[in-house]
């Protein structure tokens, strides 16, 4: 039979290996696990702070956006009010201008009618004077004597008024 020295179990070696393992575990736990755990906790806290800051920034941005939208709405309504007021003012002013133009046109028409009547009266008076002068001269030549101009004018005026009434 052969000897089984190759597969022998040495208890002291197992105990020493286990002690080495425990010592290594304690050393690693003391110097590696706790600092890594602390570093991971700090990293997690930093990331949580960044997320909180990002959420705060997002809320602030949303609030700014809402405020901006409200200001834009207010600006739009103000602009509409200004435009409405400007239109009303322009409409009122245009009505005033049109009314003034109508008044001026009517005044010009009245003035033109008055001027036309004056010119007509002047022309009639000139025509009467000329007719009186011509008829006086003709009558003097026909009758061979002098007639008073006032009498002759009175006769011609009555004749012309008769013509004016007939028209």
Secondary structure, DSSP 8 states (H G I E B T S, - for coil): -----TT---HHHHHHHHHHHHHHHHHHIIIIIHHHHHHHHHHHHHHHHHHHHHHHHHHHHHHHHHHHHHHHHHHHHHHHHHHHHHHHHHHHHHHHHHHHHHHHHHHHHHHHHHHHHHHHHHHHHHHHHHHHHHHHHHHHHHHSS---HHHHHHHHHHHHHHHHHH-
